[in-house]
Amino acid sequence: MHDGTRVMAGECTTVFEGSREREQRGDVLVVVKPDNTVLVHDAEGYQPVAWLTRAESVAVEDGTVTASDGDELLRVVAHEEHGSARFPASNAGVPVADCPACGGTLVRTRGNVTCTTCDADYGIPSDASVTGGRCADCGLPTMRVERGEAFECCLDRACESMDDRVDEAFDRMWDCPDCDGDLRIIRRGGLLAGCENYPDCDTGFSFPSGLVVEKCPCGLPIFETAGRRRCLDGTCDAADP
């Protein structure tokens, strides 16, 4: 990726070679985004007349934009260039707080909270909600996440680990249903409640989003999730009403 968004306006010939071969000419606006996505817009509508998404390489020089990705190539040649420039660009999202590092705005975009001004970027669970609180140690906003209990912790996992909070609350709380071991809280791809006797016992359950509300007839906890009540063991139907 490169810094900023480049734009070029002009009377251009646009050639696309590859899956949809086409040549077009007209007054267009060419946008080269920081992730190497190239968009060519004409006078009508929101849909570009030509594009290449996250190209392997992009070159912009002397009124020509050339983008390539495997067997596909997009080239835009300006016969008369009306103007070109480079502008700052960032992710756009819902504002959540001021950035304590630079004073910019922290916004939530999909599974991240990022700063519109500096390179601050924090991955958060998709079900987490950013609260109005601030971390006492680093000043970042806090997030609320439900993993058996409701936890409020720092956005920055290096400052305060959500996994550690879940571990403190639930490690060894439940018995393994398949041996005499305890279920430990571990991260292996995702957050799991897995048997301490692994690999001799490979029993493990994905730790769901939600609150523990009662005990399942099978002995494991029942979680109240956004969609339904369910046992820690997602294949268990003993908790169904």
trRosetta pair geometry for C-beta under 8 A, 3 or more apart (Angstrom, degrees):
i j d omega theta_ij theta_ji phi_ij phi_ji
1 34 4.9 38 -172 157 105 86
1 35 5.4 -30 -107 -99 106 47
1 36 6.8 -123 -106 -20 56 88
2 34 5.9 -141 69 -141 55 66
2 36 7.6 93 8 -65 94 78
2 58 7.9 -111 4 66 130 117
3 34 6.6 1 -132 -119 15 111
3 88 8.0 -35 168 -121 90 61
4 34 6.5 131 56 -79 19 99
4 86 4.7 63 129 173 144 98
4 87 5.8 162 -164 79 103 32
4 88 5.6 -69 -108 -101 88 30
4 89 5.5 123 -144 6 34 95
5 31 6.4 -12 -178 -166 112 90
5 32 6.7 160 -163 80 60 56
5 33 5.6 -17 -115 -116 95 50
5 34 6.5 -72 -71 -35 66 78
5 86 7.1 162 81 -156 38 59
5 87 5.2 -21 62 63 90 88
5 88 7.8 14 17 106 84 15
5 89 4.2 95 -26 -54 99 135
6 31 7.5 150 83 -159 55 41
6 32 4.2 -2 58 54 101 110
6 60 5.7 -85 139 -60 164 175
6 84 7.2 6 -177 -175 91 97
6 85 7.4 -180 -148 93 56 39
6 86 5.0 -27 -97 -101 73 79
6 87 8.0 163 -88 19 26 69
7 29 6.5 -15 -166 -174 103 95
7 30 6.7 151 -157 81 50 58
7 31 5.6 -11 -104 -103 81 65
7 32 7.5 -159 -71 22 36 73
7 84 6.6 -176 95 -146 56 56
7 85 5.8 -2 55 56 94 79
7 86 7.9 169 17 -90 68 33
7 87 7.0 14 0 3 111 111
8 29 7.5 158 82 -158 44 49
8 30 4.5 -8 58 56 93 110
8 32 8.0 35 0 -8 99 104
8 60 7.4 -176 -37 -151 134 118
8 63 7.3 149 -165 -138 140 53
8 65 6.5 -172 30 -39 143 123
8 76 7.5 151 80 110 130 131
8 78 6.5 -110 158 -57 124 136
8 81 6.7 -56 -170 -142 101 104
8 83 7.5 -172 -147 98 47 46
8 84 4.2 -3 -106 -105 78 101
9 27 7.5 24 -180 -177 85 85
9 28 7.4 -157 -140 99 58 40
9 29 5.0 -18 -98 -105 85 73
9 30 7.5 -168 -75 19 36 72
9 81 7.4 107 83 -167 51 62
9 82 4.3 -52 107 65 99 113
9 83 5.2 14 47 53 105 81
9 84 7.3 -167 21 -73 62 56
10 27 7.1 -129 131 -138 23 65
10 28 7.3 -17 65 56 54 67
10 30 7.9 -20 30 2 91 109
10 63 6.8 29 -14 -152 176 102
10 78 3.7 21 105 -138 158 114
10 79 7.2 165 154 46 111 53
10 80 5.7 -178 -164 92 95 52
10 81 4.1 -47 -92 -114 136 45
10 82 5.0 -174 -88 4 57 78
10 83 7.8 -178 -60 28 81 43
11 25 7.7 31 174 179 77 86
11 26 7.1 -89 -144 164 67 22
11 27 5.2 -35 -92 -86 68 71
11 78 6.9 95 62 -159 48 70
11 79 5.1 -55 99 61 94 99
11 80 4.4 27 36 47 109 98
11 82 7.6 96 -17 -35 71 99
12 25 7.0 -156 100 -141 43 59
12 26 7.2 -19 55 66 68 42
12 27 7.6 102 13 -120 77 26
12 28 5.3 -73 42 40 118 108
12 30 7.2 56 -22 -40 173 119
12 40 7.8 -122 90 -147 141 122
12 76 5.2 11 175 -176 141 91
12 77 6.1 152 -156 76 83 41
12 78 4.9 -45 -92 -96 92 55
12 79 6.6 177 -100 6 33 77
13 23 6.7 -6 -174 -171 97 95
13 24 7.3 161 -155 85 52 43
13 25 4.9 -20 -101 -97 69 91
13 76 7.4 171 85 -151 45 48
13 77 5.1 -7 56 57 92 97
13 79 6.8 72 -14 -34 91 105
14 22 7.9 3 110 108 93 91
14 23 7.1 163 85 -154 54 46
14 24 4.7 -9 57 61 102 92
14 25 7.3 -177 17 -78 72 39
14 28 6.8 11 -41 22 128 165
14 40 5.3 105 -115 179 150 169
14 49 6.9 114 71 102 159 111
14 50 4.9 -176 160 15 137 153
14 74 7.4 -11 -169 -168 90 87
14 75 7.5 167 -151 88 46 50
14 76 5.0 -9 -104 -105 79 82
15 22 7.6 -178 -147 91 42 49
15 23 5.0 -4 -105 -107 77 84
15 73 7.8 -2 111 110 93 94
15 74 7.5 165 87 -151 54 42
15 75 4.9 -5 58 59 99 95
15 76 7.9 -174 24 -77 64 40
15 77 7.8 19 3 2 104 102
16 20 6.1 -1 117 89 134 80
16 21 6.3 -168 97 -130 77 33
16 22 5.0 15 47 49 106 83
16 23 7.8 -160 25 -72 64 44
16 50 5.2 -163 -51 -143 125 119
16 52 7.8 175 -127 -58 104 101
16 72 7.5 -11 -172 -167 87 91
16 73 7.3 167 -153 87 44 54
16 74 5.3 -6 -107 -105 78 77
17 21 5.7 24 -122 -112 46 90
17 72 6.9 166 90 -151 61 44
17 73 4.5 3 54 54 104 97
17 74 7.9 -161 26 -69 66 37
17 75 8.0 20 1 4 103 100
18 21 6.8 158 42 -68 37 72
18 70 7.8 92 -129 91 130 90
18 71 5.3 135 -123 116 94 80
18 72 3.2 16 -85 -108 168 72
18 73 6.3 150 -36 17 108 58
19 72 6.3 -27 2 -91 88 115
22 50 7.1 -158 81 -94 119 110
24 49 5.9 -103 89 145 172 131
24 50 6.7 -165 30 -35 130 122
26 42 5.6 25 100 -123 138 116
26 43 7.9 -97 154 -12 132 97
27 42 7.4 102 81 -142 58 75
27 43 7.3 50 80 -53 97 101
27 82 7.6 48 -149 -25 103 137
28 40 5.3 13 166 -176 143 90
28 41 6.1 152 -164 76 85 43
28 42 5.2 -52 -104 -88 88 63
28 49 7.0 -99 -118 37 132 128
28 76 7.4 -108 83 -149 134 129
29 40 7.6 159 79 -156 45 46
29 41 4.7 -16 60 62 95 100
30 38 6.9 -11 -171 -169 94 93
30 39 7.3 159 -155 84 47 51
30 40 5.4 -13 -103 -104 75 75
30 41 7.9 -174 -77 22 29 71
30 65 5.4 -180 164 8 151 155
30 76 5.2 165 -94 100 144 166
31 38 7.2 160 84 -154 55 45
31 39 4.5 -6 57 58 104 100
31 40 7.9 -165 22 -74 70 31
31 41 7.1 33 -5 -4 109 109
32 36 7.4 -16 -171 -133 88 37
32 37 7.7 161 -155 82 43 47
32 38 5.3 -9 -104 -104 72 80
32 58 5.8 147 -151 168 125 150
32 60 6.2 -113 -7 -60 165 134
32 65 6.4 -156 -62 -142 124 132
32 67 7.8 -178 -118 -69 103 124
33 36 7.1 -53 75 25 74 13
33 37 4.3 2 42 57 121 93
33 38 7.6 -148 14 -71 77 34
33 39 7.4 50 -23 -2 105 104
33 89 6.9 -169 -150 168 72 168
34 89 5.4 -163 -26 79 117 131
35 54 5.4 -41 144 -102 102 84
36 54 5.5 71 76 -149 96 38
36 55 4.5 -122 153 52 110 75
36 56 7.5 -164 148 31 157 6
36 57 7.4 -80 -145 -126 139 6
36 58 4.9 -174 -140 -15 88 124
36 67 7.0 146 179 -138 89 115
37 51 7.2 0 -178 -172 87 101
37 52 7.1 -171 -148 93 50 54
37 53 5.1 -2 -119 -135 98 51
37 54 5.6 -10 -67 -49 81 50
37 55 7.2 148 -93 -4 29 81
38 51 6.3 172 91 -150 63 54
38 52 4.9 17 47 48 102 90
38 55 6.3 9 -3 -13 107 132
38 58 6.3 161 -57 -117 118 126
38 65 6.4 159 -143 151 135 129
38 67 4.5 -151 -4 -25 147 158
38 74 5.7 -180 85 91 137 142
38 76 7.8 -163 171 -6 129 124
39 48 4.3 -129 -163 -86 87 149
39 50 8.0 152 -160 88 37 55
39 51 5.0 0 -109 -109 60 102
40 48 5.4 103 59 -173 50 108
40 49 5.5 -67 102 60 97 85
40 50 4.2 10 43 57 127 91
40 51 6.6 -150 19 -68 75 58
40 74 7.7 -159 -21 -179 123 126
40 76 6.0 173 -96 -88 128 137
41 48 5.3 -78 -76 -113 66 73
41 49 6.9 130 -126 3 23 86
42 49 5.1 46 -13 -27 109 134
48 51 4.5 95 85 -53 143 111
50 74 6.0 154 154 -141 116 119
50 76 7.7 166 81 -74 137 106
51 74 7.4 -53 155 -102 11 161
52 55 4.8 43 127 -68 119 110
52 67 4.7 175 65 113 144 132
52 68 7.9 -41 177 -92 162 11
52 69 5.9 168 -179 5 117 123
52 72 6.3 167 -123 128 115 121
52 74 4.4 -148 -24 -2 127 137
54 69 7.4 86 98 -105 60 145
55 58 5.4 105 76 -58 129 92
55 67 4.1 -125 -73 -177 174 105
55 68 6.1 105 -171 62 116 26
55 69 4.4 -122 -135 -51 65 106
55 74 7.5 -112 -85 31 141 111
56 68 6.1 -45 55 99 99 73
56 69 4.8 143 -5 -111 88 63
56 70 7.1 123 -17 -27 132 55
57 67 7.1 177 93 -146 52 51
57 68 5.5 0 58 53 94 90
57 69 7.9 178 25 -71 61 59
58 65 7.1 -12 -168 -169 95 88
58 66 7.2 162 -153 86 48 50
58 67 4.6 -7 -105 -102 83 87
59 64 7.8 5 108 107 93 92
59 65 7.4 166 86 -152 53 42
59 66 4.8 -3 55 57 98 98
59 67 7.8 -172 24 -72 60 46
60 64 7.5 179 -146 89 43 50
60 65 5.2 -4 -105 -105 80 77
61 64 6.2 -17 71 58 59 89
63 77 6.9 58 126 -164 91 55
63 78 3.8 -105 -176 51 105 113
63 81 4.7 -118 -115 -56 112 131
63 84 7.8 -146 -99 -38 60 143
64 75 6.9 -10 -171 -169 99 91
64 76 6.9 165 -154 85 51 56
64 77 5.1 -4 -109 -108 92 69
64 78 7.0 -135 -69 14 49 79
65 74 7.7 -18 116 117 95 92
65 75 7.1 167 88 -152 56 44
65 76 4.4 8 51 50 100 103
66 73 7.3 -15 -166 -169 85 97
66 74 7.5 162 -153 88 40 56
66 75 4.9 1 -108 -109 78 85
66 76 7.9 -154 -68 28 44 61
67 73 7.2 160 87 -156 52 50
67 74 4.6 -3 59 59 100 100
67 75 7.7 -169 27 -74 61 46
68 72 6.9 161 -154 91 54 56
68 73 4.8 -10 -105 -106 86 80
68 74 7.6 -167 -74 25 43 64
69 72 5.1 -10 65 64 84 103
69 73 8.0 176 26 -77 57 43
78 81 4.2 58 144 -74 149 84
81 84 6.4 -31 -177 -28 124 106
90 114 7.2 -173 180 123 103 120
90 115 7.7 -80 -155 112 141 49
90 116 4.4 136 99 -145 161 62
90 117 7.5 -34 -73 -48 155 27
91 107 6.6 -163 104 81 94 120
91 109 4.4 -75 159 -31 131 169
91 112 7.6 42 93 84 173 121
91 114 5.1 70 46 66 131 143
91 116 7.4 -120 62 -97 63 69
92 107 6.8 -62 -170 136 30 162
92 109 6.9 111 78 -96 33 120
92 116 7.9 48 -99 -106 51 112
93 107 3.5 140 66 148 95 107
93 108 4.8 -151 154 76 132 39
93 109 3.6 -119 -65 -65 133 76
93 110 7.8 -107 -104 2 126 57
93 113 8.0 -144 95 -125 153 51
93 114 7.2 108 16 44 136 92
94 107 6.0 146 64 -161 32 81
94 108 4.8 -18 56 50 93 98
95 105 5.3 -50 -126 -177 105 120
95 106 7.2 102 -155 79 60 52
95 107 5.4 -46 -89 -98 45 81
96 106 5.2 -59 61 104 94 99
96 107 6.5 145 3 -120 86 26
96 108 5.4 77 -39 -30 127 99
96 113 6.2 -57 38 -135 147 119
96 130 4.5 -10 -152 115 138 156
96 141 5.8 -84 137 -3 112 171
97 105 7.9 159 89 -156 32 57
97 106 4.9 -1 63 49 76 121
97 130 7.4 -134 -15 162 109 129
97 134 7.7 149 -152 -92 151 91
97 140 7.8 122 88 -167 147 51
97 141 4.4 170 -3 -55 153 121
98 103 6.2 -20 -177 -151 112 44
98 104 7.3 150 -160 83 66 28
98 105 6.6 -54 -112 -103 50 49
98 106 6.9 73 141 4 6 93
99 102 5.2 4 101 47 125 78
99 103 6.3 -35 68 27 84 10
99 104 4.5 9 23 60 130 75
99 105 6.7 -48 -17 3 95 4
99 106 5.1 133 -72 -49 78 90
99 115 4.4 40 -86 -115 149 122
99 117 6.7 -146 32 45 148 109
99 118 6.4 178 145 32 158 111
99 120 5.7 162 -144 34 125 153
100 138 6.8 152 73 148 152 72
100 139 3.6 117 -108 108 160 125
100 140 6.1 -108 12 -70 125 54
101 115 7.1 -82 54 -67 115 162
101 118 5.7 -99 101 60 122 159
101 120 5.5 160 28 -60 142 131
102 115 6.6 98 41 176 119 151
102 117 5.1 -147 107 100 137 124
102 118 4.2 147 -12 -29 148 128
102 120 7.5 -155 8 -13 109 121
103 117 7.4 -21 77 56 63 161
104 115 4.8 90 85 -177 127 104
104 116 5.3 -156 170 61 120 75
104 117 2.8 -157 -85 15 146 123
104 118 5.9 -179 14 1 138 81
105 115 7.0 141 76 -151 38 63
105 116 4.9 9 61 20 91 120
105 117 7.2 104 23 -14 61 100
106 113 5.4 23 177 171 108 104
106 114 7.1 169 -148 89 65 23
106 115 5.6 -41 -92 -91 64 66
106 116 7.9 -151 -84 -5 18 79
106 120 7.1 -59 -102 101 97 130
106 140 8.0 110 -81 -148 164 83
106 141 6.7 -159 87 1 154 123
107 113 7.1 176 85 -152 30 64
107 114 6.3 -25 60 65 79 72
107 115 7.8 125 15 -116 75 20
107 116 6.1 58 -3 -48 118 101
108 112 7.4 169 -151 92 52 44
108 113 5.3 -32 -96 -98 67 77
108 124 7.9 -54 -131 45 102 133
108 130 6.2 -149 -65 -10 132 138
109 112 5.6 -14 67 67 83 90
109 113 7.7 139 21 -105 68 28
109 114 6.0 -26 23 21 118 112
111 123 6.0 13 136 -151 96 81
111 124 6.5 -165 -179 61 62 59
111 125 7.6 -44 -148 -162 95 12
111 126 5.6 -50 -101 -79 94 79
112 121 5.9 -15 -171 -167 130 84
112 122 6.4 143 -160 75 73 44
112 123 5.4 -44 -100 -98 80 53
112 124 6.8 134 -118 16 26 80
113 121 7.7 162 84 -153 49 39
113 122 4.7 -11 58 60 94 101
113 124 6.0 41 -11 -9 99 126
113 130 6.7 108 -88 -86 137 138
113 141 7.4 -124 -174 54 164 120
113 155 5.6 -57 48 -156 143 142
114 120 6.6 153 -155 96 50 68
114 121 4.7 3 -108 -108 91 75
114 122 7.5 -174 -74 24 49 63
115 118 4.7 4 97 53 145 74
115 119 7.2 2 54 41 111 8
115 120 4.0 65 -9 50 121 104
115 121 7.5 -101 14 -59 77 56
122 140 7.4 102 -47 -167 160 147
122 155 4.4 63 136 151 161 105
122 156 5.6 -93 -114 -83 127 60
122 157 7.8 150 -157 -6 96 78
123 157 7.9 -28 67 -7 84 123
124 128 4.7 -97 160 56 111 145
124 130 7.6 52 132 -70 177 91
124 143 5.6 174 -146 -90 135 169
124 145 8.0 -154 -176 -68 95 127
124 155 6.2 -57 -75 -144 120 81
125 128 4.4 109 64 -26 87 104
125 143 7.9 152 38 141 87 144
125 145 5.5 86 45 -125 135 133
125 162 7.7 -115 -20 107 120 176
125 209 7.4 160 161 -95 138 122
127 145 6.7 100 93 -137 88 83
127 146 7.1 -72 128 40 126 89
127 209 4.6 63 49 -149 167 156
127 226 7.2 -144 -132 -34 126 134
128 143 4.4 19 173 171 124 128
128 144 6.6 154 -160 73 72 43
128 145 4.4 -35 -103 -81 90 99
129 143 6.6 154 78 -160 36 76
129 144 5.0 -14 61 55 91 98
129 145 7.8 172 22 -72 62 54
130 141 5.3 33 -169 133 104 139
130 142 7.6 142 -157 88 59 39
130 143 5.3 -45 -100 -101 53 81
130 155 7.3 14 -118 -83 100 115
131 141 6.7 171 63 177 61 95
131 142 5.0 -21 50 83 114 89
131 143 6.4 165 0 -116 86 22
131 144 5.3 86 -52 -26 114 101
131 152 6.2 -8 -1 -138 155 114
132 141 7.8 -66 -141 -142 15 103
133 141 6.9 109 80 -161 54 62
133 142 4.1 -17 85 31 108 123
133 152 6.4 49 45 175 153 132
134 139 5.7 -14 -180 -154 117 45
134 140 7.0 157 -154 82 71 25
134 141 6.2 -57 -102 -103 58 40
134 142 6.7 -157 -98 -17 7 91
135 138 4.9 8 95 48 131 79
135 139 6.2 -47 65 8 85 12
135 140 4.9 19 15 54 123 75
135 141 7.5 38 -14 89 86 8
135 142 5.8 137 -60 -70 72 87
135 154 4.0 40 -93 -103 137 105
135 155 7.5 -112 -32 16 127 74
135 156 7.5 -56 -24 32 167 99
135 159 6.2 39 -178 132 159 146
135 160 6.8 -165 -131 -1 124 129
137 154 7.1 -51 49 -73 107 147
137 159 5.8 171 85 -170 128 113
137 160 7.4 144 31 -44 135 105
138 154 6.5 74 39 -146 117 141
138 156 6.2 -22 64 36 162 140
138 159 5.0 -80 -10 -117 138 151
140 154 5.6 80 72 -161 115 94
140 155 4.8 -111 147 36 130 108
140 156 5.6 115 25 -10 164 105
140 159 7.1 156 29 27 128 160
141 155 5.7 52 73 -30 75 124
142 152 5.1 44 153 174 133 92
142 153 6.2 170 -154 92 95 14
142 154 5.9 -61 -108 -92 72 37
142 155 7.0 -147 -117 -33 23 73
143 152 7.2 -180 86 -147 33 57
143 153 6.5 -26 58 66 77 64
143 154 7.8 28 16 138 83 13
143 155 5.6 97 -21 -87 110 69
144 150 6.2 -2 -170 -175 101 98
144 151 7.2 162 -150 83 52 43
144 152 5.1 -24 -94 -95 74 78
145 150 7.6 161 82 -152 30 55
145 151 5.6 -21 64 62 79 92
145 153 7.3 -43 25 31 107 101
145 162 6.1 2 59 -138 145 136
145 209 7.6 -86 -174 -133 84 96
146 149 7.3 -139 -146 109 63 23
146 150 5.2 -28 -97 -96 79 67
146 151 7.6 160 -96 16 28 73
146 209 5.7 82 80 -176 91 72
146 210 5.5 24 126 -111 123 9
146 211 5.5 -66 -165 -55 121 76
147 151 6.5 -20 34 7 95 121
147 162 7.1 105 5 168 146 107
147 165 8.0 111 60 95 123 99
147 166 4.8 -44 111 -99 134 123
147 191 6.9 -25 -144 113 138 159
147 207 6.0 36 -160 145 103 121
147 209 6.8 -51 -86 -115 63 50
148 166 6.6 113 29 -140 121 91
148 169 6.2 165 96 114 130 131
148 170 5.4 32 98 -60 177 141
148 207 7.3 -53 -34 -169 104 108
148 210 7.8 47 -67 89 29 58
148 211 6.7 61 175 -140 20 39
148 212 4.7 12 -154 -21 73 107
148 221 7.2 45 -127 110 99 161
148 223 7.2 -79 -95 -106 54 105
149 169 5.5 -120 12 -162 131 161
149 211 6.7 58 -109 -130 26 82
149 212 7.2 -29 -56 23 61 98
150 211 6.7 -20 -43 -90 82 111
151 162 6.4 133 101 -140 145 83
151 165 4.8 108 -141 131 146 147
151 166 7.2 -89 -32 -62 153 72
151 169 8.0 -129 -73 -20 116 146
153 160 4.6 -150 -170 118 100 123
153 161 7.7 -53 175 89 150 17
153 162 5.4 179 60 -85 151 73
153 165 5.8 -134 -63 -26 140 151
154 157 7.6 178 90 -75 91 27
154 159 4.4 -62 103 88 159 120
154 160 3.9 114 22 31 108 113
156 159 4.1 65 89 6 109 110
156 160 7.2 86 79 27 70 70
157 160 7.2 -86 -137 78 34 44
157 161 5.3 55 -171 -110 81 61
157 162 6.4 -60 -116 5 99 86
157 163 7.8 49 -157 5 118 95
158 161 8.0 38 -93 -68 16 82
160 164 7.7 -117 -178 52 58 122
160 165 7.6 39 163 -42 96 115
161 164 3.9 85 81 0 110 105
161 165 7.0 -176 100 -9 63 79
162 165 5.6 -54 -154 34 38 112
162 166 6.5 34 151 -15 70 104
163 166 5.8 -57 -149 39 33 108
163 167 6.1 37 151 -23 66 108
163 185 7.2 166 -172 141 78 114
163 187 5.6 -47 -120 -44 144 125
163 191 6.4 -160 -110 -108 90 111
164 167 5.4 -53 -145 36 32 116
164 168 6.4 35 155 -22 65 103
165 168 5.9 -50 -150 32 30 111
165 169 6.6 20 154 -12 62 110
166 169 5.9 -64 -150 41 32 107
166 170 5.9 -30 173 28 70 113
166 185 5.5 -178 119 -163 96 151
166 191 6.6 29 84 -166 165 140
166 207 7.0 72 -180 168 148 161
167 170 7.1 -86 -127 55 18 72
167 171 4.7 28 -170 -45 66 120
167 185 4.3 -155 -101 75 68 133
168 171 7.1 4 -74 8 12 109
169 173 7.7 -20 134 -41 57 142
170 173 4.7 -75 -156 9 57 133
170 174 7.5 -3 -176 -4 93 97
170 185 5.7 98 84 -61 95 127
170 193 7.2 -70 136 -101 124 116
171 184 5.8 16 -148 -144 88 60
171 185 4.7 -90 -83 10 80 103
172 182 4.2 11 -132 164 75 147
172 183 7.1 167 -103 65 27 52
172 184 6.6 11 -58 -92 69 63
172 196 7.7 24 -94 -49 87 133
173 183 7.4 -45 55 66 63 100
174 182 7.3 126 79 -162 42 70
174 183 4.6 -5 76 31 92 127
174 193 6.7 25 53 177 126 140
174 219 7.5 130 -161 139 98 85
174 220 5.9 54 -165 -127 143 66
174 221 6.5 -104 -79 -17 137 95
174 232 7.3 88 130 22 178 168
175 180 7.8 -44 -161 -154 107 38
175 181 7.7 137 -162 88 63 40
175 182 6.4 -65 -112 -111 46 54
175 183 7.1 77 129 -11 5 92
175 219 6.5 -45 58 153 106 130
176 179 5.1 -4 100 53 131 74
176 180 7.3 18 57 71 106 7
176 181 4.4 27 6 71 138 84
176 182 6.6 -159 -21 -120 90 3
176 183 5.7 144 -72 -59 70 77
176 195 4.3 52 -106 -109 140 104
176 196 7.5 -127 -38 20 129 75
176 197 7.1 -85 2 21 169 109
176 201 6.3 66 170 136 156 149
176 203 5.3 124 -158 74 106 142
177 203 6.8 -171 50 -159 78 155
177 218 6.6 -6 -112 160 142 104
177 219 6.3 148 -96 67 98 124
177 220 6.6 -51 -49 -48 122 108
177 233 7.3 -17 7 -59 151 143
178 195 7.1 -69 58 -74 102 148
178 201 5.8 162 96 -156 110 118
178 203 4.6 165 28 -56 129 141
179 195 6.4 72 44 -154 115 143
179 197 5.6 -67 94 41 151 152
179 200 7.7 88 -97 113 170 101
179 201 4.5 -105 0 -85 143 153
179 203 7.3 -171 10 8 96 131
181 195 4.7 84 87 -168 138 93
181 196 4.5 -160 -174 49 118 88
181 197 4.0 -137 -59 -15 149 106
181 201 6.0 -172 16 51 138 147
182 195 7.7 141 81 -145 30 55
182 196 5.2 33 60 -9 75 128
183 193 4.3 26 168 169 126 97
183 194 6.6 134 -153 60 75 15
183 195 6.3 -48 -101 -86 60 46
183 196 7.4 -148 -102 -25 12 81
183 203 7.9 -82 -99 111 93 107
183 205 7.6 -15 -144 28 138 105
184 193 7.3 162 73 -156 30 53
184 194 5.9 -34 61 69 82 71
184 195 7.5 45 14 156 86 9
184 196 5.0 100 -27 -79 115 82
185 191 7.1 -8 -170 -171 89 93
185 192 7.5 159 -153 84 45 48
185 193 6.2 -27 -95 -100 60 66
185 207 7.2 37 -135 -69 90 147
186 191 7.8 160 88 -154 37 50
186 192 5.3 -23 69 65 83 97
186 193 7.9 133 23 -109 76 19
186 194 5.1 -43 33 31 124 119
186 204 7.9 -61 54 -134 117 124
187 190 7.0 -110 -148 134 72 18
187 191 5.5 -33 -100 -96 79 57
187 192 7.1 149 -106 15 25 82
188 192 5.6 -24 34 8 97 135
188 194 7.1 31 10 -31 132 153
188 204 7.6 -27 49 -176 135 159
190 206 5.8 17 96 -135 135 97
190 207 7.4 -161 137 35 98 82
191 206 7.4 84 79 -163 61 61
191 207 4.3 -57 114 42 100 125
192 204 4.9 6 179 -178 131 112
192 205 6.5 144 -159 72 77 39
192 206 6.1 -53 -104 -102 74 38
192 207 6.0 -163 -108 -20 16 91
193 204 6.8 165 85 -155 46 62
193 205 5.0 -11 58 59 95 94
193 207 5.6 108 -25 -78 88 92
193 232 6.3 -28 46 -175 144 132
194 198 6.0 -2 154 -33 115 140
194 203 7.0 157 -153 99 59 57
194 204 3.6 -6 -108 -110 89 105
194 205 7.5 -174 -75 23 54 54
195 198 5.5 131 80 -42 84 83
195 201 4.3 -65 114 104 157 113
195 202 7.2 -170 40 -145 120 3
195 203 4.4 73 -28 60 124 92
195 204 6.6 -107 4 -66 75 70
197 200 4.9 -64 156 65 98 105
197 201 4.1 50 86 25 110 109
198 201 6.2 -81 -73 74 50 61
198 202 5.8 80 -120 -104 91 50
198 204 7.4 25 -75 -54 134 114
199 202 6.2 11 -154 -76 62 91
205 220 7.6 89 -18 -154 169 148
205 232 4.9 75 130 153 159 91
205 233 5.7 -93 -104 -88 134 53
205 234 7.1 157 -151 -9 98 83
206 234 7.0 8 46 -25 103 128
207 232 7.8 -19 -116 -144 52 96
208 223 4.9 163 75 81 126 166
208 225 5.6 -65 155 -84 128 125
208 230 6.6 107 -46 78 174 119
208 232 7.2 -151 6 -123 106 53
208 234 7.7 131 -63 -76 122 101
209 225 6.0 88 85 -135 72 95
209 226 6.9 2 103 -13 114 101
210 223 4.0 103 91 167 125 106
210 224 5.2 -169 -178 82 114 45
210 225 3.7 -85 -63 -87 142 59
210 226 7.0 -133 -83 -20 99 58
210 230 7.9 108 44 43 162 94
211 223 6.6 143 69 -154 28 71
211 224 5.0 -13 59 50 86 99
212 221 4.5 -35 -135 179 112 138
212 222 7.0 111 -152 72 62 47
212 223 5.9 -46 -88 -96 50 66
212 224 8.0 170 -100 9 4 79
213 222 5.7 -57 58 95 87 96
213 223 7.1 115 4 -140 89 20
213 224 4.7 67 -32 -28 132 108
213 229 7.1 -75 45 -125 137 111
214 221 7.6 153 90 -156 30 67
214 222 5.0 -3 66 45 75 120
215 219 7.0 -19 -179 -146 106 26
215 220 7.7 158 -158 89 69 23
215 221 6.3 -61 -109 -109 53 51
215 222 6.8 138 -156 0 4 93
216 219 6.7 -33 77 37 85 24
216 220 5.0 -3 41 67 125 70
216 221 6.6 87 -7 147 94 6
216 222 4.9 131 -62 -56 84 90
216 231 4.4 46 -89 -113 158 106
216 232 7.4 -133 -1 14 138 81
216 233 7.8 -134 75 32 167 98
216 236 6.4 61 172 125 153 146
216 238 5.6 101 177 90 101 113
216 239 4.8 -60 -119 -69 105 104
217 238 4.3 -121 55 167 109 131
217 239 7.5 -170 16 -69 85 58
218 231 6.4 41 37 -145 127 149
218 233 6.6 -62 96 33 155 136
218 236 5.2 -87 -7 -145 157 145
218 238 5.0 151 -32 34 97 150
218 239 8.0 -68 9 -39 105 88
220 231 5.5 81 85 -174 116 99
220 232 4.3 -116 162 39 125 114
220 233 5.5 116 42 -8 163 98
220 236 7.1 158 47 5 128 164
221 231 7.5 145 89 -153 39 58
221 232 5.3 69 56 -37 76 115
222 229 5.7 15 174 -179 112 104
222 230 7.0 166 -154 87 71 23
222 231 5.7 -46 -100 -94 68 54
222 232 7.8 -107 -82 -23 26 71
222 239 4.9 155 -112 -131 114 135
223 229 7.1 166 83 -152 45 57
223 230 5.7 -21 59 65 91 75
223 231 7.7 110 14 -148 81 8
223 232 6.7 101 -20 -74 109 61
224 229 5.7 -28 -102 -99 59 79
225 228 6.1 5 59 56 100 48
225 229 7.3 159 19 -100 77 24
225 230 6.0 -6 3 21 124 109
229 239 5.8 -132 130 152 101 116
229 241 7.6 87 51 -37 127 95
230 234 6.4 13 168 -118 129 64
230 239 6.2 127 -147 86 26 142
231 234 7.2 -167 76 -77 79 23
231 236 4.0 -37 62 71 154 124
231 238 6.6 58 -58 56 144 87
231 239 4.4 174 -48 -11 90 134
232 236 8.0 31 60 24 55 133
233 236 4.0 73 89 -16 109 114
236 239 6.4 68 113 1 103 97
237 240 5.0 -20 -173 -1 74 124
